[in-house]
Protein backbone atom coordinates (compact mmCIF):
# COMPACT_ATOMS: atom_id res chain seq x y z
CA UNK A 1 0.00 0.00 0.00
CA UNK A 2 1.27 3.49 -0.91
CA UNK A 3 1.23 6.54 1.38
CA UNK A 4 0.85 9.95 -0.25
CA UNK A 5 0.65 13.31 1.52
CA UNK A 6 -0.80 15.91 -0.81
CA UNK A 7 1.43 18.98 -1.18
CA UNK A 8 -0.09 22.26 0.02
CA UNK A 9 2.02 24.52 -2.23
CA UNK A 10 1.04 25.04 -5.89
CA UNK A 11 3.63 24.58 -8.65
CA UNK A 12 3.85 25.50 -12.34
CA UNK A 13 5.00 21.98 -13.23
CA UNK A 14 4.45 18.53 -11.76
CA UNK A 15 6.77 15.66 -12.69
CA UNK A 16 5.53 12.18 -11.85
CA UNK A 17 7.60 9.04 -11.67
CA UNK A 18 5.68 6.12 -13.20
CA UNK A 19 6.46 2.85 -11.41
CA UNK A 20 5.56 2.90 -7.73
CA UNK A 21 4.22 6.46 -7.97
CA UNK A 22 1.43 6.61 -10.57
CA UNK A 23 1.32 2.85 -11.16
CA UNK A 24 1.27 0.12 -8.52
CA UNK A 25 3.66 -1.81 -10.76
CA UNK A 26 6.54 -2.53 -8.40
CA UNK A 27 5.27 -5.99 -7.34
CA UNK A 28 5.05 -6.98 -11.03
CA UNK A 29 8.52 -5.51 -11.74
CA UNK A 30 9.90 -7.45 -8.76
CA UNK A 31 8.54 -10.77 -10.08
CA UNK A 32 9.95 -9.97 -13.53
CA UNK A 33 13.36 -9.18 -12.03
CA UNK A 34 13.27 -12.35 -9.92
CA UNK A 35 12.61 -14.51 -12.98
CA UNK A 36 15.10 -12.75 -15.27
CA UNK A 37 17.82 -12.87 -12.62
CA UNK A 38 17.12 -16.52 -11.78
CA UNK A 39 17.34 -17.45 -15.48
CA UNK A 40 20.87 -16.00 -15.35
CA UNK A 41 21.98 -17.71 -12.13
CA UNK A 42 21.36 -14.72 -9.87
CA UNK A 43 18.98 -14.24 -6.96
CA UNK A 44 17.08 -10.93 -6.64
CA UNK A 45 15.71 -10.42 -3.15
CA UNK A 46 12.83 -8.05 -2.45
CA UNK A 47 15.06 -5.89 -0.24
CA UNK A 48 17.69 -5.56 -2.96
CA UNK A 49 15.03 -4.84 -5.58
CA UNK A 50 13.49 -1.96 -3.63
CA UNK A 51 16.91 -0.53 -2.79
CA UNK A 52 17.51 -0.15 -6.55
CA UNK A 53 14.21 1.62 -7.25
CA UNK A 54 14.50 4.32 -9.91
CA UNK A 55 17.83 3.01 -11.26
CA UNK A 56 17.76 2.32 -15.04
CA UNK A 57 17.39 -1.39 -15.86
CA UNK A 58 20.78 -1.92 -17.60
CA UNK A 59 22.53 -0.24 -14.67
CA UNK A 60 20.77 -2.64 -12.26
CA UNK A 61 22.27 -5.56 -14.20
CA UNK A 62 25.72 -3.94 -13.91
CA UNK A 63 25.20 -3.52 -10.15
CA UNK A 64 24.17 -7.20 -9.83
CA UNK A 65 27.28 -8.21 -11.79
CA UNK A 66 29.49 -6.16 -9.45
CA UNK A 67 27.72 -7.40 -6.30
CA UNK A 68 27.71 -11.11 -7.19
CA UNK A 69 30.77 -11.40 -9.47
CA UNK A 70 28.67 -12.25 -12.53
CA UNK A 71 29.01 -11.38 -16.21
CA UNK A 72 25.37 -10.97 -17.29
CA UNK A 73 24.80 -8.99 -20.47
CA UNK A 74 23.07 -5.76 -19.32
CA UNK A 75 21.09 -5.26 -22.53
CA UNK A 76 20.06 -8.90 -22.92
CA UNK A 77 18.94 -9.28 -19.30
CA UNK A 78 17.18 -5.89 -19.38
CA UNK A 79 15.29 -6.90 -22.50
CA UNK A 80 14.28 -10.22 -20.94
CA UNK A 81 13.14 -8.52 -17.72
CA UNK A 82 10.97 -6.04 -19.67
CA UNK A 83 9.57 -8.91 -21.75
CA UNK A 84 8.46 -10.75 -18.58
CA UNK A 85 7.00 -7.53 -17.14
CA UNK A 86 4.96 -6.81 -20.29
CA UNK A 87 3.56 -10.37 -20.20
CA UNK A 88 2.12 -9.55 -16.73
CA UNK A 89 1.25 -5.87 -17.31
CA UNK A 90 -2.51 -6.35 -17.04
CA UNK A 91 -2.00 -6.90 -13.28
CA UNK A 92 -0.81 -3.29 -12.90
CA UNK A 93 -3.27 -0.79 -11.43
CA UNK A 94 -3.06 2.96 -10.75
CA UNK A 95 -2.26 4.26 -7.27
CA UNK A 96 -5.62 6.01 -6.74
CA UNK A 97 -4.51 9.00 -4.63
CA UNK A 98 -1.64 9.91 -6.98
CA UNK A 99 -3.68 9.28 -10.14
CA UNK A 100 -6.43 11.56 -8.81
CA UNK A 101 -3.86 14.23 -7.89
CA UNK A 102 -2.34 14.08 -11.41
CA UNK A 103 -5.74 14.67 -13.02
CA UNK A 104 -6.41 17.54 -10.60
CA UNK A 105 -3.15 19.45 -11.13
CA UNK A 106 -3.24 18.95 -14.92
CA UNK A 107 -6.18 21.37 -14.96
CA UNK A 108 -3.99 24.33 -13.95
CA UNK A 109 -0.32 23.29 -14.39
CA UNK A 110 1.97 21.44 -16.77
CA UNK A 111 2.49 17.74 -16.09
CA UNK A 112 5.11 15.21 -17.15
CA UNK A 113 6.32 11.70 -16.45
CA UNK A 114 10.03 11.08 -15.82
CA UNK A 115 10.83 7.39 -15.41
CA UNK A 116 13.90 5.21 -15.16
CA UNK A 117 12.04 2.76 -17.41
CA UNK A 118 12.12 2.61 -21.20
CA UNK A 119 9.70 4.58 -23.39
CA UNK A 120 7.61 1.72 -24.88
CA UNK A 121 7.10 0.00 -21.51
CA UNK A 122 6.36 3.25 -19.64
CA UNK A 123 3.81 4.27 -22.30
CA UNK A 124 2.18 0.82 -22.10
CA UNK A 125 2.04 1.01 -18.30
CA UNK A 126 0.41 4.46 -18.49
CA UNK A 127 -2.11 3.13 -20.99
CA UNK A 128 -2.98 0.14 -18.77
CA UNK A 129 -3.65 2.44 -15.77
CA UNK A 130 -5.85 4.84 -17.78
CA UNK A 131 -3.30 7.54 -18.62
CA UNK A 132 -2.70 6.78 -22.30
CA UNK A 133 -2.18 10.13 -24.07
CA UNK A 134 -2.64 12.09 -20.82
CA UNK A 135 0.93 13.32 -20.28
CA UNK A 136 2.25 15.63 -23.04
CA UNK A 137 5.83 15.06 -21.82
CA UNK A 138 7.24 11.58 -21.08
CA UNK A 139 10.99 11.36 -20.47
CA UNK A 140 12.61 7.94 -19.97
CA UNK A 141 16.09 6.63 -19.23
CA UNK A 142 17.19 6.23 -22.85
CA UNK A 143 16.61 9.94 -23.53
CA UNK A 144 19.20 11.22 -21.04
CA UNK A 145 22.91 10.65 -20.54
CA UNK A 146 22.61 9.70 -16.87
CA UNK A 147 19.74 8.07 -14.99
CA UNK A 148 18.58 8.67 -11.45
CA UNK A 149 20.12 9.59 -8.96
CA UNK A 150 21.49 12.19 -11.41
CA UNK A 151 19.15 15.13 -12.14
CA UNK A 152 19.19 14.77 -15.95
CA UNK A 153 15.76 13.14 -16.36
CA UNK A 154 13.93 15.75 -14.26
CA UNK A 155 15.79 18.66 -15.85
CA UNK A 156 14.86 17.33 -19.30
CA UNK A 157 11.20 17.01 -18.27
CA UNK A 158 11.22 20.61 -16.98
CA UNK A 159 12.88 21.79 -20.20
CA UNK A 160 10.25 20.05 -22.35
CA UNK A 161 7.43 21.48 -20.18
CA UNK A 162 9.10 24.91 -20.43
CA UNK A 163 8.94 25.34 -16.65
CA UNK A 164 11.96 26.47 -14.55
CA UNK A 165 13.32 23.68 -12.33
CA UNK A 166 12.62 25.64 -9.13
CA UNK A 167 8.92 25.82 -10.08
CA UNK A 168 8.54 22.03 -10.38
CA UNK A 169 7.41 19.40 -7.91
CA UNK A 170 8.67 15.84 -8.37
CA UNK A 171 6.51 12.96 -7.12
CA UNK A 172 8.73 9.94 -6.41
CA UNK A 173 8.84 6.65 -4.54
CA UNK A 174 12.55 5.81 -4.70
CA UNK A 175 15.65 7.09 -2.90
CA UNK A 176 17.41 7.49 -6.28
CA UNK A 177 14.50 9.59 -7.54
CA UNK A 178 14.53 11.82 -4.45
CA UNK A 179 18.29 12.36 -4.86
CA UNK A 180 17.73 13.26 -8.52
CA UNK A 181 15.00 15.76 -7.59
CA UNK A 182 17.26 17.40 -4.98
CA UNK A 183 20.14 17.55 -7.48
CA UNK A 184 17.79 19.21 -10.00
CA UNK A 185 16.88 21.89 -7.45
CA UNK A 186 13.25 20.77 -7.36
CA UNK A 187 10.86 20.23 -4.49
CA UNK A 188 9.61 16.67 -4.07
CA UNK A 189 6.79 14.63 -2.56
CA UNK A 190 7.71 11.15 -1.41
CA UNK A 191 5.29 8.33 -2.18
CA UNK A 192 6.03 5.81 0.59
CA UNK A 193 5.32 2.11 0.93
CA UNK A 194 3.57 0.62 3.95
Order of alpha helices (4+ residues) and beta strands (2+ residues): beta-beta-alpha-alpha-alpha-alpha-alpha-beta-alpha-beta-alpha-beta-alpha-beta-beta
